[in-house]
Amino acid sequence: MSNSSSITQFLLLAFTDTRELQLLNFWLFLAIYLAALLGNGLIITAVACDHHLHTPMYFFLLNLSLLDLGSISTTVPKAMANSLWDTRDISYTGCIAQLFLFVFLMSAEFYLLTVMAYDRYVAICKPLHYGTLLGSRACVHMAAAAWATGFLNAVLLTANTFSLPLCQGNALDQFFCEIPQILKLSCSNSYLREAGLLVVGAFVGFGCFVFIVVSYVEIFRAVLRIPSQQGRHKAFSTCLPHLAVVSLFVSTAMFSNLKPPSISSLSLDVVVAVLYSVLPPAVNPLIYSIKNKELKDALWKLAQEMLFH
C-alpha cells in the first residue's frame, strides 16, 4: 500500500509491449501532432495577418486554434517520448502539470465553443445588432471569460484531485494523466468532494450544451426562412463547421465520461481518449477551412507570400 506522500512518479499506460508497434505508435502520433501544428498554426497566422479576417468569428477561431495547439501539446509529446524511449513514467509534478493544463484547455475550449455558438446566433438571427452585441471589446471580454473560467475550473479540480490520499499504487490506465484515473488510485470514500465538484462542472457543461442546442435550433429556423437558396447556402456554410466541431467534441467527451461500465474496457478507454483529446485539434482546422472561401483565400495568399517573398 502506498500513499500520495510517498509517490514520486506515476506509470502511464503503454500502448503495446512490442518494440515495432511502439515505434509505429510514435510515428503515427508524430504525424497527427505535426498536422495539428501545421493546421492550427496556419489559421492563427492567416487570421492575425489578413485584415479581412479581423472579425468576431475569426477572432474566436484564432482562440480555438490556440487552445487546440495547447491541448494536443499537453498530452501527445509525452506519449510520443514514452513510445520512443520505451518507458512509462511521468513525474508527480509532471502529472499535476499535465492534468491541470489539459483540464484548463479543454474546459476553456468548451466555453469558447459556447461563445462561438452565440456569435453565429447573433450573426444570423439578429444581424442588425451584430456590431453592437459583438464589438471588439465584447469579443475580448467573452474570450477572456472562456479562458478564465477554464483556468478556475482547472485550479479547483487539480487541487482537489491531488489533495486526495492515494492508496492503490501509481499505475494509470491511460496514456496521460486524467482525473478519473487518479481517482481510481484514491482511498475508498475519499473522493466525495471531488465527485461534488465534477457534478457541479457537469451541470455547467450541460447548461452550455443546452445553450448551443437552443442557439442552433433558432439558427436553423432563421436560415430556412431566407428566401434565396444562395443566402441559405452562405448562412449554412458559416454555421456547419462550428456545429461539426461541437458535435465531435461533445460526443467523444460525453461517451468517454458517460459510457456504461458494462462496455468499458482498457482498449476502448484508450481509443475514446484519443478521439476526444488528440483527434479534434488535428481535424478542426480542416473542418473550418474546407468550405470557407475567405479562409482558403487568406491561406493561399499567405502561402504565396511565404514561397515568393
Residue pairs with C-beta under 8 A, 6 or more apart in sequence:
1 167
2 166
2 167
2 169
2 170
3 165
3 166
3 167
4 162
4 164
4 165
4 166
7 92
7 166
7 170
8 91
8 92
9 89
9 90
9 91
9 92
9 95
9 170
10 89
10 90
10 92
10 95
10 170
10 171
10 172
10 177
11 88
11 89
11 90
11 170
11 171
11 172
12 78
12 79
12 82
12 88
12 89
12 90
12 172
12 174
12 175
12 176
12 177
13 88
13 172
13 173
13 174
13 175
13 266
13 270
14 22
14 82
14 88
15 21
15 22
15 25
15 79
15 83
15 175
15 270
16 22
16 25
19 86
22 83
22 84
22 86
23 83
23 84
25 79
25 83
26 80
26 83
26 84
29 76
29 79
29 80
29 83
29 278
30 80
32 72
32 76
32 278
32 279
32 282
33 72
33 73
33 76
33 77
33 80
33 282
35 282
36 68
36 69
36 72
36 281
36 282
36 285
37 69
39 282
39 284
39 285
39 286
39 289
40 65
40 66
40 68
40 69
40 281
40 284
40 285
41 65
41 69
42 285
42 299
42 302
43 61
43 62
43 65
43 285
43 288
43 289
43 295
43 299
44 62
44 65
44 66
44 69
45 302
46 53
46 295
46 298
46 299
46 302
47 53
47 54
47 58
47 59
47 61
47 62
47 65
47 298
48 62
49 298
49 302
50 298
50 301
50 302
52 294
52 298
53 294
53 295
53 298
56 119
56 130
56 134
56 139
57 116
57 119
57 120
57 123
57 238
58 295
59 139
59 143
60 112
60 115
60 116
60 119
60 139
60 143
61 116
61 288
63 112
63 143
63 146
63 147
64 109
64 112
64 113
64 116
64 245
64 284
65 284
65 285
67 105
67 108
67 109
67 112
68 109
68 280
68 281
68 284
68 285
69 281
70 101
70 105
71 101
71 102
71 105
71 106
71 109
71 277
71 281
72 277
72 278
72 281
72 282
74 98
74 101
74 102
74 105
74 176
75 98
75 102
75 175
75 176
75 277
75 278
76 278
78 90
78 94
78 98
78 176
79 175
79 176
81 87
82 88
82 89
82 175
90 98
90 177
95 177
95 182
96 158
96 162
96 177
98 176
98 177
99 158
99 161
99 162
99 177
99 178
99 179
99 182
100 154
100 155
100 158
101 154
102 176
102 177
102 178
102 277
103 150
103 153
103 154
103 157
103 158
103 179
104 150
104 151
104 153
104 154
105 150
106 150
106 253
106 277
107 149
107 150
107 153
107 154
107 201
108 146
108 147
108 149
108 150
108 151
109 150
109 249
110 150
110 205
110 208
110 249
110 250
110 253
111 145
111 146
111 149
111 150
111 208
112 143
112 146
112 147
113 208
113 212
113 242
113 245
113 246
113 249
114 146
114 208
114 211
114 212
115 142
115 143
115 145
115 146
116 242
117 211
117 212
117 215
117 216
117 242
117 246
118 142
118 211
118 215
119 134
120 215
120 216
120 219
120 238
120 239
120 242
121 215
121 216
121 218
121 219
122 129
122 130
122 133
122 134
123 130
123 134
123 238
124 219
124 222
124 223
124 235
124 238
124 239
125 218
125 219
125 222
126 133
153 201
156 197
157 179
157 194
157 197
157 198
157 201
160 193
160 194
160 197
161 179
161 182
161 183
161 194
162 182
164 182
164 183
164 186
164 187
164 190
164 191
164 194
165 186
165 187
165 190
166 182
166 185
166 186
166 187
167 185
167 186
167 187
167 188
168 184
168 185
168 186
168 187
169 185
170 185
172 178
172 181
172 182
172 184
172 185
173 181
173 184
173 266
173 269
174 181
174 269
174 270
174 273
175 270
175 273
176 273
176 277
178 273
179 194
179 198
180 257
183 191
183 194
209 250
212 246
216 239
216 243
219 235
219 239
222 235
223 232
223 235
223 236
223 239
224 232
226 232
226 235
237 291
237 292
238 292
240 291
241 287
241 288
241 290
241 291
241 292
244 287
245 280
245 284
245 287
245 288
248 279
248 280
248 283
248 287
249 276
249 280
252 272
252 275
252 276
252 279
252 280
253 276
255 272
255 276
256 269
256 272
256 273
256 275
256 276
259 268
259 272
288 295
289 295
289 296
289 299
